[in-house]
Amino acid sequence: MSEAVSPLAPTDVPEMPAIAGVKLATAAAGIRYKGRTDVLLAVLDKGTTVAGVFTKSKCPSAPVEWCRAKLKAGKARALVVNSGNANAFTGKSGRAATKLTAVQLTSFVLREYLPAMPMTPHTFLQRVLSISGRKEISEDQELVVFYENPRDALVNDTLRDACTRLNRRALRRDDRRLRFAVEQAPRQFG
């Protein structure tokens, strides 16, 4: 990566004042650049009206498709923006990663900003199960498999860690032990 500074870059950046109803945070997650902030989280007050402007590409990424669908309601409580997500061919794994991000963000917002409305174990479980790549059900066990994102080791590590923690809890549903695992998504041909 070049260390050159754009001639259009401002020489002075004023301190940004707080925005009523919005809490902002950034992080360097290594999604696009090493050592630079590349993820933004905005937590919005209840009742915030939202709108979006999107790429006109015929190949939008899963996050773009997700946002288009969700913004039709015109309401949101949080927004995640990461570098390099507008035009990507991520397929099923991209949709799974987008769903995982949405579920984790929902859990975070509910836990951190709505303490009077904690997520019940049932709701948490339903949300986790809704993002799985596949399921195998036997008489005594239900295996829930999440697919790896081939382009994002951080998401994969997070998934593996979450599966380990969930497996330690020995969760059950319909008298079957729930087991969680991560594996590579099946290759699509044709």
C-alpha positions, 0 to 999 in steps of 0.5 A: 500500500502506498504511503502517498497522501492525496493532493485532495486530502484536507490539511486540517480536519476540525473536531467533529461535534457530537450528533444528537441521537447517534453514537459512532465508533470505528475500528481497524478490523483488517477487512480492507487495510492493515493498521487503518480504520475500516469499520464504522458502527453507528448506533441510532436512537429509537425512531430514527428515520433512515434512507440509503443510496446504493451502487448501480452495479449489476453485481452488488454484494450481500451487504448492499442487497441486505440494506436495500431490503431492510431500508424499505421500512425507513427505520434502523437502530444501527448501521455497520459500514466496512471498506470494500463491500459494494461490489463483490461476488461472495454468494452464499458465504457473503449472505451468511456473513451479512446475516451473522453481522446483522444478528451480532449487531442486533444482539449488541444493540439489544444488550448495550442500549436496551437493558430493559428489553434483554434478549431471551435465550429463545430469541437468541437461539432462534437468531443463531439458528436462522443464519446456519448454512445447513442442519443435520438432525438425528434422534439425539442431536441437531448439528448446526453448521455455519459456512466459512467466508473464504475472504474473511478470516476474522469472521471465521475465527469469530464463528469458531469461537461462538460455536465453541462457547455455544457447545459448552452451554449444552443447549437443547431443542426438542429433546435434542442436543444442539451442536454447532460447527463451522465448515467450508461452503460447498462449491457451486458449479455451473 
